[in-house]
Amino acid sequence: MEYPNNLFYTKDHEWISFDDQYALIGITDFAQNELGDIVYVDIPTLNSTVHKEDIFGTVEAVKTVSDLFMPVTGKVVAVNPDVEKKPELVNLDPYSTWLIKVFVSTAIEKESLLTAEAYKSLIGANTALNAH
């Protein structure tokens, strides 16, 4: 499994990339691997402000459903239309397949995110997805 150094990570297995005041959010390679074949992604929070650590949607795999937790507070401005049509894209390339785009009003929450190295350390001692 790979963990790009240009991304930030959460203990709940989401990744986030920043571009000025916008950010893309997806799930990590570890998360998609643990979930298995993803069959549905539900993100009902378009045009809503979602606070850090609140649920912004769910990912449904063949045998389980997992909540998606917001890494930072922001307004959901876009949902990836490709994932809505073909959720299996998350399994094929989790780091190119973003789930939501958010407008982030403050960069201060960025400090609480994990680097790639810190995330690798976290999952090294963890063999299953954390319950929030």
C-alpha positions as CSV (number, residue, x, y, z in Angstrom):
1,M,0.0,0.0,0.0
2,E,1.2,3.5,-0.7
3,Y,0.6,6.8,1.1
4,P,1.5,9.9,-0.9
5,N,3.5,12.4,1.0
6,N,1.6,15.4,-0.6
7,L,-1.6,14.4,1.2
8,F,-2.7,14.6,4.8
9,Y,-4.5,11.8,6.7
10,T,-6.9,11.2,9.5
11,K,-7.2,8.5,12.1
12,D,-10.5,7.6,10.5
13,H,-8.7,6.7,7.2
14,E,-9.6,9.7,5.1
15,W,-7.1,11.6,3.0
16,I,-7.2,15.4,2.2
17,S,-5.3,17.6,-0.2
18,F,-5.3,21.4,-0.1
19,D,-5.4,23.9,-2.9
20,D,-5.7,27.4,-1.5
21,Q,-9.0,27.5,0.3
22,Y,-10.3,24.3,-1.3
23,A,-9.6,20.7,-0.4
24,L,-10.4,17.3,-1.9
25,I,-11.2,14.5,0.4
26,G,-11.2,10.7,-0.2
27,I,-10.5,7.5,1.6
28,T,-7.1,5.9,1.9
29,D,-5.8,2.7,0.3
30,F,-5.9,1.1,3.7
31,A,-9.6,1.9,4.1
32,Q,-10.7,0.7,0.7
33,N,-8.6,-2.5,1.2
34,E,-10.3,-3.2,4.5
35,L,-13.8,-2.4,3.2
36,G,-13.4,-4.6,0.1
37,D,-15.5,-4.1,-3.1
38,I,-17.2,-0.7,-2.8
39,V,-20.7,-0.8,-4.4
40,Y,-22.2,2.6,-3.3
41,V,-21.1,6.0,-2.0
42,D,-23.8,8.2,-0.4
43,I,-22.9,11.8,0.3
44,P,-26.0,13.8,1.2
45,T,-24.1,16.9,2.4
46,L,-23.7,18.8,-0.8
47,N,-23.9,22.6,-0.2
48,S,-23.8,22.0,3.6
49,T,-21.2,23.1,6.1
50,V,-19.9,20.0,7.9
51,H,-17.8,20.3,11.0
52,K,-14.5,18.5,11.6
53,E,-15.1,14.9,12.7
54,D,-18.8,15.0,11.8
55,I,-20.1,12.4,9.3
56,F,-20.3,13.7,5.7
57,G,-21.5,10.5,4.0
58,T,-21.1,6.7,3.9
59,V,-19.3,4.1,1.8
60,E,-21.1,0.8,1.3
61,A,-19.1,-2.3,0.4
62,V,-20.4,-5.8,-0.3
63,K,-20.4,-6.8,3.4
64,T,-20.3,-3.5,5.4
65,V,-21.2,0.2,5.5
66,S,-18.7,2.7,6.8
67,D,-19.2,6.3,7.8
68,L,-17.1,9.0,6.3
69,F,-15.7,11.6,8.8
70,M,-14.8,15.2,7.9
71,P,-11.1,15.9,8.4
72,V,-11.7,19.7,8.6
73,T,-14.7,22.0,8.9
74,G,-15.8,23.1,5.5
75,K,-18.7,23.6,3.0
76,V,-19.2,20.7,0.6
77,V,-19.1,22.4,-2.8
78,A,-18.9,19.3,-5.0
79,V,-19.4,15.6,-5.0
80,N,-17.4,13.6,-7.5
81,P,-19.9,12.6,-10.2
82,D,-17.7,9.7,-11.4
83,V,-17.9,8.1,-8.0
84,E,-21.7,8.4,-7.9
85,K,-21.8,6.5,-11.2
86,K,-18.9,4.1,-10.6
87,P,-18.1,3.7,-6.9
88,E,-15.6,0.9,-7.7
89,L,-13.2,3.7,-8.8
90,V,-12.3,4.1,-5.2
91,N,-11.0,0.6,-5.1
92,L,-9.0,1.0,-8.3
93,D,-7.2,4.3,-7.4
94,P,-8.2,5.7,-4.0
95,Y,-5.8,8.7,-4.2
96,S,-7.0,9.9,-7.6
97,T,-10.6,9.3,-6.7
98,W,-11.8,12.1,-4.5
99,L,-15.2,12.0,-2.9
100,I,-15.9,15.6,-2.1
101,K,-14.5,19.1,-2.6
102,V,-14.9,21.5,0.3
103,F,-14.3,25.2,0.8
104,V,-12.2,25.5,4.0
105,S,-12.5,28.8,5.8
106,T,-9.6,28.2,8.2
107,A,-6.3,26.5,7.9
108,I,-5.8,26.1,11.6
109,E,-7.4,22.6,11.6
110,K,-4.7,21.4,9.2
111,E,-2.3,21.2,12.1
112,S,-4.3,18.2,13.6
113,L,-4.0,16.1,10.4
114,L,-1.5,13.3,10.1
115,T,1.5,13.3,7.7
116,A,2.1,10.2,5.5
117,E,4.7,8.9,8.0
118,A,2.4,9.4,11.0
119,Y,-0.5,7.7,9.2
120,K,1.8,4.7,8.4
121,S,2.7,4.4,12.0
122,L,-1.0,4.5,13.0
123,I,-2.0,1.7,10.7
124,G,1.0,-0.3,11.4
125,A,-0.4,-1.0,14.8
126,N,-4.0,-1.2,13.6
127,T,-5.4,-4.1,11.5
128,A,-9.0,-2.9,11.2
129,L,-10.8,0.3,10.6
130,N,-11.3,2.4,13.7
131,A,-14.8,3.0,15.0
132,H,-15.2,6.7,15.6
